[in-house]
């Protein structure tokens, strides 16, 4: 009895890998063995960088809030501490948005934080 293969499934699997490797340079996008290796590496990088993006966005928000707080006469630490004492529950993302798009509202929050520090 001849050996049976599942050619359609094999072809589909290889096609999926080669499609995922489109845009890679030279044989990394043409040769199945290399395409498989480097597309798996690309998936690893994308998994890692989805987490790193969250970290870098939070640090950007903190930098923006710090700049706006210093313009209002406070440090970042004092601003956050004062807002916590005033029981204002705004996250860093919203504070950064306020600092960028609504500077008057941010100044009012900074004044509130100053009042609650002393």
Secondary structure, 3 states (H helix, E strand, C coil): CCCCCCHHHHHHHHHHHHHHCCCCCHHHCCCHHHHHHHHHHHHHHHHHHHHHHHHHHHHHHHHHHHHHHHHCCCCHHHHHHHHHHCCCCCCHHHHHHHHHHCHHHHHHHHHHHHHHHC
